[in-house]
Amino acid sequence: MPAVSFPAARTYQVRVVDAYVITPRMRRVRLAGPDLVGFTALPGQDVVVRLQTPDGPAHRRYTIRNLDPINGAFDLDIVLHGHGPGARWAAGVEPGAELEIFGPRGKVPLATAPAQVFVGDESALPAIAEMAAALPRATEIRAVIEVSDAAERQPMPPEMDVRWLIRGDREPGTADLLLPAIEELSVAGATRHFYLFAESRVVRLLRDALSARGVPLEEISAKGYWNKGRPMRG
Ligand SMILES: Cc1cc2nc3c(=O)[nH]c(=O)nc-3n(C[C@H](O)[C@H](O)[C@H](O)COP(=O)(O)OP(=O)(O)OC[C@H]3O[C@@H](n4cnc5c(N)ncnc54)[C@H](O)[C@@H]3O)c2cc1C
């Protein structure tokens, strides 16, 4: 992995300028403000949204999408999973709302391997889309993405080979679908890099499965995006 310098993080005051569902369980919230003019972030980096709740502050991380540094704006695509202050905020927030964010955060740089494989659930869809779109055209890109149902699939870069896993009535945050799917992936051949972004325990199981098949840890970027049964701390 090449040495990468990440942009410095700080606090920004921003305003919600648009909010709409892009799939039945994902809402896009566009943030903008003069403070964001010139904002820089690497593909897949995120911001911490500082929410106020009746129980006190709650900080939640969401991936930066469609960054427009000239006009000072970007989108957050947020899973409406039905629990927690982040999902509640995303379901109800309307244009005009003001909030404080902190970022950019995230320390998973793009790898330079000629073949790259993204594995994750719907919380990682924004990161997978942003990172895949930023890879050189010659990169062989594959993805295995678990979503709750077929309506949650999203357009991905055309050169990317995506396998969608539909969870249906199963509960989210288990390795039941992702683990067998990555066992089927070839780990031989071209030098590859694997990104694993999903529920924290699932990510550990996926990493261990790849490792057991001989994939060196430096060829795996693993990051837990949420914790099943308990809140995520920003
Ligand atoms: C680097 C990074 C980038 C991220 N980017 C995004 C993003 O772009 N979009 C996005 O939607 N999420 C993203 N996440 C995940 C998001 O931060 C977590 O899902 C977070 O827990 C949401 O907070 P909450 O307040 O909704 O729920 P919490 O208060 O954290 O949790 C409440 C309950 O909801 C459950 N829960 C939390 N998340 C999910 C989920 N996705 N599916 C099902 N159940 C869940 C928990 O297990 C818990 O029981 C990212 C996380 C990280 C670390």
The ligand as a Gaussian input file, in Angstrom:
#p B3LYP/6-31G(d) Opt

LIG

0 1
 C      -16.150000       4.938000       7.703000
 C      -17.655000       4.709000       7.758000
 C      -18.458000       5.129000       6.706000
 C      -19.844000       4.889000       6.739000
 N      -20.614000       5.323000       5.693000
 C      -21.953000       5.111000       5.721000
 C      -22.784000       5.602000       4.668000
 O      -22.326000       6.254000       3.736000
 N      -24.120000       5.345000       4.738000
 C      -24.669000       4.645000       5.792000
 O      -25.894000       4.450000       5.816000
 N      -23.904000       4.180000       6.803000
 C      -22.564000       4.412000       6.792000
 N      -21.786000       3.975000       7.827000
 C      -22.424000       3.197000       8.888000
 C      -23.131000       4.063000       9.940000
 O      -22.219000       4.980000      10.506000
 C      -23.682000       3.092000      11.017000
 O      -24.668000       2.271000      10.431000
 C      -24.252000       3.790000      12.245000
 O      -24.412000       2.808000      13.232000
 C      -25.593000       4.454000      11.982000
 O      -26.017000       5.082000      13.166000
 P      -27.528000       5.013000      13.696000
 O      -27.646000       6.131000      14.659000
 O      -28.456000       4.929000      12.532000
 O      -27.595000       3.631000      14.449000
 P      -26.838000       3.213000      15.886000
 O      -27.353000       4.154000      16.943000
 O      -25.396000       3.219000      15.632000
 O      -27.404000       1.793000      16.093000
 C      -28.751000       1.555000      16.513000
 C      -29.155000       0.147000      16.116000
 O      -29.210000       0.075000      14.695000
 C      -28.406000      -0.995000      14.206000
 N      -27.785000      -0.577000      12.926000
 C      -26.857000       0.388000      12.726000
 N      -26.529000       0.490000      11.426000
 C      -27.267000      -0.443000      10.782000
 C      -27.377000      -0.839000       9.418000
 N      -26.659000      -0.254000       8.428000
 N      -28.245000      -1.835000       9.103000
 C      -28.988000      -2.444000      10.062000
 N      -28.924000      -2.113000      11.377000
 C      -28.070000      -1.118000      11.728000
 C      -27.373000      -1.253000      15.318000
 O      -26.960000      -2.600000      15.315000
 C      -28.147000      -0.909000      16.572000
 O      -28.883000      -2.033000      17.008000
 C      -20.411000       4.218000       7.838000
 C      -19.593000       3.823000       8.910000
 C      -18.230000       4.052000       8.870000
 C      -17.367000       3.606000      10.029000

